[in-house]
């Protein structure tokens, strides 16, 4: 994606189902889980590079021995930093005890990170400063083992204010009004209540310390999670570890955020992406299952696991951006879907180049668009195969003409290269323009000047900034007759509030295009109408709000908005003709039939909180406020 954006975090959970000694004996290392977790997290580093964290819990170690360990880091290479520290701790602990390196009991009682339950997290911060205190896993501590809670997740809540108010009404005093703290404190509150419920049930039957063990065996995590999560509105895949060793992963009822698991007689593992599990445990993709939306995968203290329904399921609206861009394209399903996205653009592209393939060069930006590019070329080959068949069926008089028809291939070149590993989207706004102009390079002397059309495919166009400030100017130096920018995603029109950092309306070039069209056609009164409806809905705290912002797009066709986008992103001194082609929503659904979450394109949010956020985002924009809408 040329306009890269911060997005969904990554989770990784490992539960060792056998005693710690088993893994030392079988794999000849006390670091089996450390190695597996590092692979799972490394394979998801695309999901978060602002920071990382790892937590580990030991089950049934004696009182007085540390049983929860945690490292978090916001260093430039946080994973390297964390796992280097864990390895260093092992080396230091074993320095004078080499003979104990295979003694599981001694290791668990004397060294950190020797537990059976592991949780890793990779962070892209959608808000909050990039400080270690904002990194997951978060820890809620207690002297009662069964009241300790470690949590990490890939989530955003749309109703943080309401959740915060409920915590206050319960008598709590949360230290921050952010969804991470609010979610953990809410689950922690009901964990305390569940502990108390079981305590009251058995207090006359058992005495401490036996009673503590009885409490741990009888805590009902399904009940606890239902009570905790029934007020949540958002997209989430949340992991929790209890101090006594039980763990859970809960997924939102619409399946917005991804979560997958694999289990055998040795482990239960969970990750945000299938590829992470595949890489770490070398299992077949068909052995990796998706956690059911609205359900929790619960692993008890003894390592037994199952999925349990927690919340009523909604229509499944899994995030389509996962398929377009975020998840690793080495997942075979995602790979094929991205190719299909490129292939489905062919009719629109052919129309834009006037079917003149002899004078058209095809390329892509950035590297993540390569798979869609391959699909686009595959679609061109299919089109040409049909044309060859038609020509032969109609009869060709001259051998030279037949040779030309049979030998013609699309012209493919790598015209734009990202030549340094810079993430321009996290650069300060004041410096970003200079940065984007320096991270791309172009290939000269392959475009026939003032003759060739250049078609360049991108994953999606969010702001259009990199195209305007850098890429289009660079391509124009090659002197093409025309530049066609093709987006494998539809026009991004609405903010996301479930995990992607797209919260301000004026960040979207499609919205800026609509503002221009409204002005040109004397329809600006619609802005005031939508603003009035939005602020009224916000002020009255309408529990079932409508997305009023949709009305601003209704007067215009997709083509009219695309043409205006082309005008907006066109550099002032561009000589070539310019057009922009976007994927249609229908074709997006055709390519990704199991991931129908399309609210950023259509405004059809899967929860009421989404409509609330889009109305607030528009009101903020209309009032000139730059603050987030959630």
N, C-alpha and C positions, 0 to 999 in steps of 0.2 A: 504494500500500500504506500503510494508516494506521500500521502498525508498520514503518516503513522500516528496512532492514538494509543493512549494507555487503555488497558482492558483487563479482562478477567484474570484473577490470580490462579495459582495452581496448588492443588492439595495432593498429599501422598500419605497413606496410612498403611502400616504393616502390623499385623498381630501374629506373633509366633504362637502356634497352637500346641507346641510340645515344650518340655522343659528346656531351659537355656543350655544345659549340658548336652542335649541331643545335637544341637547345631555345631557345638565345638567338636564333638566326636565325629560327626558325619562330614563336616566341611573343613575340619582342621583349622578353625579360626574362631576366636571369640567375637569377631567383627562381621559375622555373616549379615546381620540385619543392617549394620552400618553401610556395608557395601551395596546391598540391595536398595536401601533408601537413597543413597547418593546417586545411583543410576536413575531411579524413578524421578528424582528431582532435576537431575541434569537434563533428562529428556523432556522436561517441562519448563526449562528455563526461558523459553519463548513466552511464557505466560507471566513472568514477573522478574524484573532485574533491579528493582529499587531496593529490595532487601529479601532476606530469607530467615527462616527459623526452624529449629528442630526441637522436639520434646520427646522424652522417654520416661516410661513408668515401669517400675519393677513390681511384680506381684508377690505378696506374702514374704517380704524380707522382714527380719526381726525389728521390733521397735528400737529407735535410736539410730537406725541406719537410713541414710538418705534414699528415698525411693522415687523422687521426681527430679529429672535433670532437664535443663533447657539452655540452648544457645540461640541467640539471634544476632543478626549482623546487617549493617547497611554499608559495608565496605564495597569498593568498586567490583570485587568478585565475591559476593557474599557466600556462595556455596563453598568455594575454595576455602574461605576464611573459617566457616563453621566446621567443615569436616577435617580441616587441618588441626583445629583445636581439639576435636574429639580424638584424633589419632595421637596427638601430643599428650593428651591426658592418659591414654592407655600406656604410651611409652614411659611416661613419668611414673605411673602407678606400678608398673612391672619392673622398673629399673633394678630394684633390690629384691625382686620376688620372681625371678624367671621361672622357677619351678612351679609357680602358681598359674602360669599362663593358660593351662587347660583345665583348671579347677573352677567349674562354673559357680559353685556355691561361694567360694572365696571371692571370686571376681564380683559377684552380685553384692556381696556385703562390703566390699572395699573400693570398688571402682564405679564411677558414674557411667551412664550410657551402656548398661548391661541388662536392661530390662526387656520384657516381652512385648511391650506396646510402644509403637513409634508413630510420631506424627510430624510431617514436614510441610512447610508452606513457602510459596514463592509470591512475593508481593509486587504488584503494580499499584501504587497509591493513587486512588482517585480523589481523595482529599486527605488532609492532614499532612504535616511536614514529614520529610523523609528522615525520621529519627527512629532509633532502635525501639523506643517505647511504642511506636505504632506498628511494629512488626508482629505478626502472629508466629507461633501460637501464644495466645494470651493465657494467663494463669490466675485462677481464683483460689486462694489458699485457705486452709483450715487445719487445725490440729486433729480434727476427725478425718481419717483417711477417706471415708466414703463421701465427705463433703467437698473434697478437692475437685476442681474442674479445670481441664486444659482444653482450649478451643482454638480452632483455626477454620477459615472458610474462604469461599469464593462467593461473595454476595454483596448486594446493596439492598437496603430496605427503603421503601418509599415513605414509610410512616414513622420515622424515627421520633418525631415530636410526640405522637400519640403513645408510642411505646415508652418513651421517657416519662411522660405524665403518669402512666400506669405504675411504673416503678416507684415514682414519688408517692403516689396514692397508697402503695403497699408499705410505705414507711422507709423506703430506701433513700440513699443520698448518692446517686451515681456521680462519679468524678468528672465525666464528660458527657455531652449530648452528641454522641456519634454512634453509628449503628453497631460497630464492633463491641464497644463497652455495653451498650444497651442490650444487645442480644445475649452476651455472656452473663450479664447480671440477671436477666430474666430467666434464663435456663438455670442459673445458679440458685435463684430464689426458689424455684420449684424443686430443685435437687435438695435444698434444705428442708422444704416441706415434706418431700417424699421420705427423707431420713427420719423426720419427726413422726410421720404417720406410721412407719414400720417400728420405730422405737416404742410408740404408745401401744402398739399391738402386742409386742413381745416383752415389755419391760417387767411384767410380773412373772414371766416364765423363765427368763434367763438373766444371769448377772454378768456384768462386765468382767473380763474382756470378751467372754463368749458372746455377749449380746452384740458387740460390734461386728463380729463375723456373721451373726444371724441377720443383722441389718443389711450387710452387703449382699447376702444371698437372696434377699427378698425385695430389694429395690426394683420397682417396676419402671423400667426406662421408657417403655411404650407409653404408659400413662403420663409420665413426667414430660415427655416430648410433646404429647398432644396438648397438655395444659400450657406448656411454654410457647408453642409455635402457632396456636390457633389465631393469634392476633397479627401475625407477621404478614406484611404485604411487600413482596419483592421477589427477586430471583436469588436462589441460594443453594449451595451444596456445602453443608457445615459439618465439620468433624468435631467430636468431643471425646475426651478421655477422662474417665473418673479416676480418682486416686486409688481405688481398690482394683483397677484393672479392666473394668468393662469399658467398651467404647461404642461409638455410634457415628453414622453418617446419615444426615437427613437431607432430602432433596425437595425443592419447592413443588407445589401441586401442579404447576404447568410445565415442569421439566425444563425451565429456562436455562439453568446452569447445568453443565454436564457432570456426571459422576458414574464411574464404572468400577466393577470389582471382579476379583478372581479368588477362588478358594480351593485348596486341596487339604490333605491331611496334615500339612506342615504350616501353612500360612493362610491368612485372609488378608488381602491387600485391596486398597482403593486408590484411585487416581482420577484426575480430571480428564485424562486422555488415555485411550487404549494403548497407544504406542509406548507409554511409559511402563505399563505392566508387561507388555510384550518384550520390551528390551531387557527388563530386569529379570524376568522369570522364564523367558523363552517358551511361552505357551502359544497355542493357536488362537487366532482372533476369535474363533467361535466359542472358545472357553471363557472369554471375558464377557461379563454381563453388565447391562445397564441397570443402575438402581432405579426402581420404579418411582415416577413422580408422586409426591405426596407420601412417600414411604421412608422408613429409616432402616438401614442395615445395622442391626444391633449384634455385637459380639459380647457375650457375657464373660464373667470372670474366668470361667473354665474353658473359654475358647470356642464354645458352641455359638453358631451364628444363624441368623435368619432375617428375612425382610418382614417388616411389620407395617401395616397401614397406620398413618398418623393423622393425615388431613384428607378431606374429600378431594379427589382428583379433579382438575380442570381439563379443558381441552389442551392437548399437548402442544406447546408452542416453543419448542427448543430453539435456541438462538441460532439463526442462520449464519451470522457472522463467524461462528465457530467453523463452519464449513467453507465459507468464502476466504477466510484469512487467518483466524486466530490459532486454530489447532494445527498440529504438524501434518503436513501433506503426505507423510509416509504411511498414514493409515489408509489401507486400500479403498475403503468406502469414500473417504474424503478426497483422495486422489482422483477417483473416477468422477466424483461430483464436480470437482473443479475443472476437469477436462470438459465435462458436459456444459458447464457455464460458458466456457470459451466457444464451444461448438455452436451453442444456441444463439450466439451473436452474429453468426455468418450472414443471415438474410439482411440485417440492418447495415452491416459493414459493406456488403456488395452494393447495396443501393448508394451508400455514401461515396464509393469509389467509382460509381457508374459502370460497374462490372468490368472495369479496365484493369485486369490482373497483370497484364504485361508491364504496366507502368506503375505498379504498386509494390512497396516493400513492407513486410510485416515484422514487427518487433514487440518488445514488452518492457515494462518498468513496474516495480523494481523486481528483484529476484523472486519474490513471493508470487508474482504473477506468471511465473514460467509454466506452471501446470495448466492454467487457463489458456496460455499461449499455445501449448501443445494441442489442446482440444480445438482451438480455433484453426490451427493448421490442418488437423484431422478433418474438421468440417469443410475446409477448402478443398482438400483432396477428394472428399465425397462429392462435392459440387462438381469438381473437374471430371471425375469419373462418369458422372451423369452426362456431362457435356460431351465427353468423348464417345460415349455410347450413342448419344443422339446424332453426332456427326457421322459416325460409321453407319448407323441405320438409315440416315438420309442419303448416304452415298457421297464419297469424295472422289473427284475426278483425277486429281493429280497426286502423285506419290509424295511430293514435297509438302503438300497440305496435310496429308496423313501423318507424315513424320512430325510436323509441327504440333499437331493435335495430340499425338501420343507422348511426345517428349516434354511438353510444357509442365513446369512445376512452379509453385508459388515462390516468390523471392523472399528469402528469410535472412535477416541480418540482426546482429546484436549491436544496436545503435547507441544505447545508453547503458553505462556501467556505473554502479555505486562503488567507488574505488577506495573508500575508507569505511571502517566500521563505526560510523557515528550515528547516534540516534538523535536526529535533529529535532524531534518533537519534544524532547525534554530540555532543550536549550531555551534560555530566557528569550521572551518575545523580541526584545530589542536587538538581540544578536542572531536571531533565527534566519533572517534573510541572507546575511553574510554566510552563515553555515551551509544553508541548502545549496548555495551557488558553488560551493567548493567540494561537495561530496559526490557529485556526479561528473562523469566524463563521457565524451561522445566519440564515435568512430567516423572518421572522415573518408571521403573519396569512394563511397559505395553508393551514394545517392546521385542520380543524374540530375543536375541542376535545372530547376524550373520545368522538369519533365515528370519526375516521379512523385507519387503520393506516398506518404508514410503513414501506416496504420500502427499505432502503438497501444497495447492493451495494459490496463492497470487493474488491480483488485477492486478498487473503489475510489471514488472521489469525495472527500469529506469537505475540506476547506477550499481546495483548489490552489492553495498557496504555493506548494512546491512546483506545480505545473506552471503557474504564472511567473514565479520569481526565478525559476531555474530551467526546468526541463524544456519548455516550449521555446525559450530563447536559444538554448543549446541546439535543439533540433533545427531551428530556423537558420542557424549558421551553416547547415548542410545544404541549404537552398532548395528544399523540396517545393513542388508546386502547391501541395496541400498537405495538412496534417490532420489525421483523424485519431482522436483519443477515444478508445473503447473501454468502458468500465464493465467488469464482469458482475458488478452489483448494481442494483437499481439506484435511483436518486435518493440520497439520504436527506430526508425532509424533517424528521422529528428527533428529539433527544432520546437517548437511552437512559434508563434509571435502574437497571438491573445488573450492572457490572462494568459497562464500558464508559469511559470518560468522555461522553458526548452530551453535555448538559446545557449548553448555551445556544440559543436559536441562531444568532448571527454568526456562529462558527460554521454553519452549513451554507455552502455556496448555493444550494438549491433554494434555501429560504431567502438569501439575498437576491436571487433571480426573481423570485415571486414579488418581493418588495419593489423591484424595478418595474415589473410588469403592472403591478397595481397602480404605481405612479403614472406610468405611460398611458394607461387606459382609464384614468380618472376613477379608479375604484378604491381609493385610499380610505373611504368611509368604512370599508369592511374591516380595516385595522381597528377602528374605534369600536365597531360592533363586537368584534371578537374580544377586544380588551375589556369591555364592559361585562360581557358574559363571563370571562375568565376570572376577573377580580370579584365578581358577585359570587361565583361558585366557591372561590377560596374563602371569602369573608363569611359565608354561611356554613362553611365546613360540610358541603354537600358530600354525603358518604358514597354516592354513586354518580360522580361527575361525568360529563361528556367531554370528548376532545373537540373543543371549539375551534382549534387552530386548523383543522382539516378544511374549514370553509375558505381559507385563504388560497388554497391550491385548486379549489373546484372550478374557478372560471377558466382555467388554462389546461391545454393538452400537455402531455408529456413532452411532445416535440417542441412546443413553444418554450417550455422551461429549459429543455436541453439547449436550444438555440441561444437563450439568454445567458445560460451558464457559459457557453462558448464566448460570448461577448465579454463577460466579466473576467474570465481567466486569460483573455487574450492580452499579451503584453502590447504596450503602445507602439513599439517599433517592429512588431511582427510583420513580415512580408508575405508569408504563405497564407493561403486560405486555411480556416480552422473550423472543424466541427467536432461535436462530442456525441458519442453514442452510449446509451445506458442500457443495461439489461432490463428486461421487463419483469414485473413481479410474477406474472404467470410462468415465465420461463425459469425464474428462480425456484419456484415451487416444483416445477417439472424436474429440475436438476437435483434438488434436495428435498425429496418428498417426505422425509421423516423429520425435517427440521423447518417447521412452518412459522417460526418466530420472525415476523417481518415488520414490527411496529415502527422501527426507524425509517422504513420505506413507506408504509401505509398509514401509520397513526393508529393502527388497531392493536391497542395494548392488551395484554393478557390479564391484567389486574386493574382494579379501579384506581390504585395508586399511580399507575402509569398516566392515566388521564389527568389526575391531579398535578402531576409533575409537568406535563406538557403545557397545561394552562398557566402554571406558575412561571415556567421558562419563558413563555411568550410575554406574560405581564412584566417580568424582569427586563426583557429586551425592549419592550415598548417604553418602559420608564428609564431606560438607559443604565440599568443596573448590570454589573458584571458578575454578580454572585451566582453560585450554583442554585439549581432549583430543587435540590433534595439533599 
